[in-house]
């Protein structure tokens, strides 16, 4: 309902998102060559999440989707976090 | 009056189709989630081996492929935008561009697999990397082949979807429901997002 009232995003916005994705890709590759230990993993994952959000919010149009669709979009991630999180509480706390 | 009610019907059908695709995508997230969990377990138990093995992946091909796939998401999003505006000619062109970019990705991936086979990076008797933790190295490449393989199969399905959409847009035009391009695009973008996570986890574990 709300979508039909909203104006279509301008063409330039799509290229802006693409440019941001390319910059983030360059950053993640470049940062991997800087020896900062575990921070490499943290930066790579942070950039991956940002790229995924850009694709989901703009290219997959979650920005102007109904709450129902947004709910369906996050529900898979939420369940995945629960499953992985609970499994890791076992794996990470085993002695020896 | 009848025109208005059919417009309302079409709008709610659009949302239903999109909602259905999102629910399917959630199940896909869980499917790939299992593979990512296998990766987490391997990396937790064999941190050094995963770092060493990752250096044997082809960073150049992997980076080019990431850029190709991100660009294909742009052309797909633009195709859906063109479909919403009933601009069918650019829509067909953008879908064709998406198809070509997807094809380039798969071709480069096959080239890379060929390279991996040549260097005996496939786990098994002929596995060529040596270290104290050989099973860790093999586990990395097992995860590499299974995750990128599952991703490639999804991309192949995506190529089929985009090909059918392109032909139907060229042939049917006005009769084609715009949500078809939209919903097909959602699937394409998800395959892109899976790769967005695979790329740093497989190619960038340790490059310093």
Contacts between the chains, C-beta under 8 A, distances in Angstrom:
chain1	res1	chain2	res2	distance
A	1	B	11	7.5
A	4	B	11	6.3
A	8	B	81	6.6
A	8	B	84	6.7
A	8	B	85	6.8
A	9	B	81	7.7
A	11	B	78	7.7
A	11	B	81	7.8
A	14	B	74	6.2
A	14	B	77	5.8
A	14	B	78	5.8
A	14	B	81	7.2
A	15	B	74	7.4
A	17	B	74	7.5
A	18	B	70	6.9
A	18	B	71	6.8
A	18	B	73	8.0
A	18	B	74	4.3
A	21	B	70	4.7
A	21	B	73	7.9
A	22	B	67	6.6
A	22	B	70	6.8
A	25	B	63	7.2
A	25	B	66	5.7
A	25	B	67	6.2
A	25	B	70	6.7
A	28	B	199	7.9
A	28	B	200	5.7
A	28	B	204	6.7
A	29	B	59	7.5
A	29	B	63	5.7
A	29	B	204	7.1
A	32	B	200	7.7
A	32	B	204	4.2
A	32	B	207	4.3
A	32	B	208	7.3
A	33	B	207	5.4
A	33	B	208	6.0
A	34	B	208	6.8
A	35	B	208	3.9
A	40	B	204	7.4
A	40	B	206	7.6
A	40	B	208	7.3
A	41	B	205	8.0
A	44	B	200	3.7
A	44	B	201	7.7
A	44	B	204	5.5
A	45	B	200	7.1
A	47	B	200	7.3
A	48	B	196	5.3
A	48	B	197	5.1
A	48	B	199	7.6
A	48	B	200	5.5
A	51	B	70	7.6
A	51	B	193	8.0
A	51	B	196	4.7
A	52	B	193	4.7
A	52	B	196	5.3
A	52	B	197	7.1
A	55	B	70	8.0
A	55	B	73	5.8
A	55	B	189	5.4
A	55	B	192	6.0
A	55	B	193	5.5
A	55	B	196	7.2
A	56	B	189	7.3
A	56	B	193	6.8
A	58	B	77	7.4
A	59	B	73	5.3
A	59	B	74	7.4
A	59	B	76	7.2
A	59	B	77	4.0
A	59	B	185	7.7
A	59	B	189	5.2
A	60	B	185	7.6
A	60	B	186	5.7
A	60	B	189	4.9
A	60	B	190	8.0
A	61	B	80	8.0
A	65	B	18	7.4
A	66	B	15	6.3
A	68	B	15	7.6
A	68	B	19	6.2
A	69	B	15	7.1
A	69	B	18	5.9
A	69	B	19	5.6
A	69	B	22	5.6
A	72	B	19	5.8
A	72	B	22	3.9
A	72	B	23	5.2
A	72	B	26	6.2
A	73	B	22	5.3
A	73	B	25	7.5
A	73	B	26	7.4
A	75	B	26	5.4
A	76	B	25	6.8
A	76	B	26	3.0
A	76	B	27	6.9
A	76	B	28	7.6
A	76	B	29	3.6
A	76	B	30	5.9
A	77	B	26	8.0
A	77	B	29	6.2
A	79	B	26	7.7
A	79	B	30	6.4
A	80	B	29	5.9
A	80	B	30	5.9
A	80	B	33	4.1
A	83	B	30	7.8
A	83	B	33	6.9
A	83	B	37	7.6
A	84	B	33	6.8
A	84	B	36	7.7
A	84	B	37	5.5
A	84	B	40	7.1
A	87	B	37	6.7
A	88	B	40	7.4
A	91	B	41	6.9
A	91	B	44	6.7
A	92	B	44	7.7
